[in-house]
Amino acid sequence: MLDMECGAYRCVFCFGIFAIKLPRVSKLFKGLRCNRWEREMWKKWRLIFRWKNLCPIVLSDPTGFFLLMRRAEQPVSFDDIKCADIDYYPDIDVEYKPENWGMIEGMVVCLDYGIAEADLVIQRRAYLKSKIDSFGVLD
């Protein structure tokens, strides 16, 4: 069974244990940027800061045309999110509303951690780079 849901910048198609995120044609550049930022968060920043609650990316394209992720079970409650071990520094900068979260193998994971605005991506990247020294990791 194929389920589809569209957000402001991307459409998500869920099938089996996977979900694929594609940019909306009407918001193409912002959707591409969201996918690229989630890819960067998963491949780079998650490893540096040891974030465990990002929904796993299985396969992604560097241009942002698609992200293949694990499919998470929903819904989760606000209490599920509050009880999860997501007290990170620096934080993962996501909205803590239940529809942005799901459950994979008993763990609460953030499903939407994309950023659509170019200036916000630049600011967030600079902020995360500034925190690397406190983790003893070189960029």
Secondary structure, 3 states (H helix, E strand, C coil): CEEEEECCCEEEEEECCEEEEEECHHHHHHHHHHHHHHHHHHHHHHHHHCCCCECCEEEECCCCCCEEEECCECCCCHHHHHHCCCCCCCCCCCCCCHHHEEEECCEEEECCCCCCCHHHHHHHHHHHHHHHHHHCCCC
